[in-house]
Amino acid sequence: MRSPAEIKGLIESRLKKYISRDRTGIRRAMLQLFLKIRTLTIAQIFEELNKKFVISYHSVAAMVGIIASRIGILHVARTGDGSQTVYRLKEQYADIVFRIVSDA
């Protein structure tokens, strides 16, 4: 089993690789939204990103899915009535996200 330090290192390397492939700045903008607001739905993310970028709703959903499942920095939950999925940045990774987003 991996230690918490190893897990943070792995997540940091995955996040750096993910950001390095960001040619338009959309990924960075989405991560900045999570740093600023912390808890968002895909509809809210789409609304904010659509102000600056030409992007589809499905593209936003795909990016959020990758960040939640492959990178592992988002907590996924359903609303009380089960109508929406809410994504929240995990607190233990906020410092890593901040450092990586502000570095590049």
N, C-alpha and C positions, 0 to 999 in steps of 0.2 A: 504494500500500500504506500502511496506517495505522501510525503509530508506536506503541510500547508505551504512551506516555502517552495517546494518543487512544483506544486500546483500553480502558485502565483507566477513562477518563472515560465511555466508552460503556457499559461494564459497570456502573459506578456509577449512572448514570442509569437503566438498565434495572432494577437491583436496587431503587433507591428507588421506582420506579413499582410494582414488584411488591409491595413491602412496604406501600405506601400503600393497596393494595386489600385488605389483611389485616384483616378485621373481627373475627375471632375470636382471633387470636394464634397460629394454627396455623403459619403460614408463618415467623413470627419464631421460634417454638419449634423448628422443624425446622432453621433456620439456626443457632440456638444449639447444637443437637446436633452439627452439623458442626464448629462451632468447638471444642466440647468433645472430641469423639471423633475427628474428621477422616475416618475411613474407616468406612462403614456400608453395610449392605444394606437393601433396602426392608423386609424382614421386621423388622430391628432398629429401623428408624425407626418402623414401624407399632406395634411393641410399646411403644416409649417414648411416642409421641404418644397412643396409645390409653389410657394411664394418666390423661391429663389431659383429653382431648377425645373426643367421639364422632365417629369418622371411619372410613371404610372403607379397606381395603387398596388398592383401586383408586384412591382419591383420593390416597393417599400416593404411589403409583406415578406418577400424573399430575403431581403437584407436583414430584417429583424429576426427571421427564422435562423439564418446563419449565425448571427451574433448570439442568439439564445442557445442554440443547440451545439454548434461546433466550437465556438469560443467559450461559451458558458458564463458570461458576465451578467446575464439577465435572469430575473426570476419571473416565471410565467404563472399567472393566476387568472381565474374567471371572476367576473363581477358577481355580486350576490344573487342576481336573478339569472346568471348564466348566459346573458346575451352578448357580452363582449369579453375579449381576452385583454388583460392588462399586463404590460411589461414594465418591470421595475429593475433599475440598475442595482446590483448587489453592492452593499456598502463596502465590503472588504476589497472590492476591485475599483472603487471610485478613484482612488489615488493613482492607480496604474493607468486608467483611462485618461485622467487629467494630464498626467505626465506625457503620455504618448500623443494625445491630441495637440497639446501645446508645443511639443518638440518639433513636429514636422511642419 
